[in-house]
Amino acid sequence: MYVIVVDTICDGWQALEKDEHGNLILYATEEEANKEIMDNNKSREEPDEEPEEFVVPYRDYIEGRKTIYIGEQND
């Protein structure tokens, strides 16, 4: 199972698609989720831009997850 997310500066990972009850919309395969992103991208005003959305496995999805880049580590 996969979920489509966007990474925001303030709120971290946020699922873009939820049903009317607030439940995540899940996709059976990564290919299916990526196809949904590409289909949605075609309907935008500037479809040539790289989509901000990306696909993660449901088991790895943590709402609000943030990644902080601290530069290269030299050991």
Sequence and secondary structure as in RCSB ss.txt:
>XXXX:A:sequence
MYVIVVDTICDGWQALEKDEHGNLILYATEEEANKEIMDNNKSREEPDEEPEEFVVPYRDYIEGRKTIYIGEQND
>XXXX:A:secstr
 EEEEEEETTTEEEES B TTS B  BSSHHHHHHHHHHHHHTSSSTTS  S EEEEGGG  TT           
